[in-house]
């Protein structure tokens, strides 16, 4: 697959094909120093990496800023990446 996710030096293929022109739901969950990625409301994680955010990022004044990005590569030409919705909620 030409679709992959990369985090903390780890890169894994990501299925389904996100360049198929359909809307996809991506859910990211961080708990117990593990970052997990789920695609299209699947209960099965597509990607997991150990990540200790407290020792990886600098937090100033109890604030953390983060961003989302998407890119293309190879001979695919230009693609559009739209974030239609974003939400955050702390885990209990």
C-alpha positions as semicolon CSV with decimal commas, in nm:
position;residue;x (nm);y (nm);z (nm)
1;X;0,000;0,000;0,000
2;X;0,116;0,355;-0,069
3;X;-0,066;0,468;0,244
4;X;0,131;0,456;0,564
5;X;0,152;0,616;0,903
6;X;0,478;0,721;1,062
7;X;0,533;0,803;1,427
8;X;0,836;0,806;1,652
9;X;1,055;0,643;1,388
10;X;0,809;0,361;1,319
11;X;0,637;0,334;0,981
12;X;0,362;0,085;0,892
13;X;0,125;0,041;0,595
14;X;-0,222;0,180;0,655
15;X;-0,525;0,011;0,501
16;X;-0,774;0,078;0,352
17;X;-0,648;0,284;0,061
18;X;-0,704;0,642;0,175
19;X;-0,661;0,776;-0,179
20;X;-0,984;0,612;-0,302
21;X;-1,179;0,941;-0,296
22;X;-1,409;0,832;-0,012
23;X;-1,446;0,994;0,330
24;X;-1,261;0,806;0,601
25;X;-1,282;0,831;0,977
26;X;-0,951;0,825;1,163
27;X;-0,956;0,787;1,541
28;X;-0,637;0,839;1,741
29;X;-0,621;0,721;2,100
30;X;-0,339;0,786;2,345
31;X;-0,350;0,592;2,669
32;X;-0,094;0,420;2,891
33;X;0,197;0,562;2,683
34;X;0,064;0,400;2,364
35;X;-0,060;0,580;2,054
36;X;-0,320;0,378;1,862
37;X;-0,481;0,459;1,526
38;X;-0,817;0,321;1,411
39;X;-0,961;0,365;1,059
40;X;-1,327;0,380;0,951
41;X;-1,479;0,307;1,293
42;X;-1,299;-0,023;1,317
43;X;-1,263;-0,172;1,663
44;X;-0,929;-0,320;1,555
45;X;-0,632;-0,085;1,568
46;X;-0,441;-0,035;1,244
47;X;-0,130;0,105;1,408
48;X;0,022;0,115;1,756
49;X;0,346;0,265;1,879
50;X;0,492;0,312;2,227
51;X;0,515;0,685;2,289
52;X;0,582;0,863;2,616
53;X;0,447;1,211;2,540
54;X;0,556;1,351;2,875
55;X;0,921;1,283;2,783
56;X;0,885;1,350;2,409
57;X;0,724;1,695;2,390
58;X;0,784;2,011;2,585
59;X;0,477;2,128;2,774
60;X;0,482;2,491;2,882
61;X;0,230;2,636;3,126
62;X;0,023;2,314;3,111
63;X;-0,047;2,373;2,740
64;X;0,022;2,141;2,450
65;X;-0,027;2,236;2,086
66;X;-0,046;1,973;1,816
67;X;-0,124;1,956;1,448
68;X;-0,251;1,723;1,182
69;X;-0,102;1,689;0,836
70;X;-0,135;1,487;0,518
71;X;0,085;1,471;0,211
72;X;0,130;1,305;-0,125
73;X;0,430;1,139;-0,278
74;X;0,543;0,962;-0,591
75;X;0,355;0,986;-0,918
76;X;0,012;1,031;-0,760
77;X;-0,005;1,396;-0,855
78;X;-0,189;1,647;-0,642
79;X;-0,441;1,520;-0,388
80;X;-0,672;1,707;-0,155
81;X;-0,686;1,629;0,215
82;X;-0,980;1,767;0,410
83;X;-1,046;1,744;0,781
84;X;-1,426;1,760;0,804
85;X;-1,448;1,720;1,179
86;X;-1,215;1,713;1,475
87;X;-1,291;1,653;1,840
88;X;-1,096;1,596;2,157
89;X;-1,201;1,449;2,484
90;X;-0,992;1,339;2,780
91;X;-1,017;0,977;2,883
92;X;-1,171;0,912;3,221
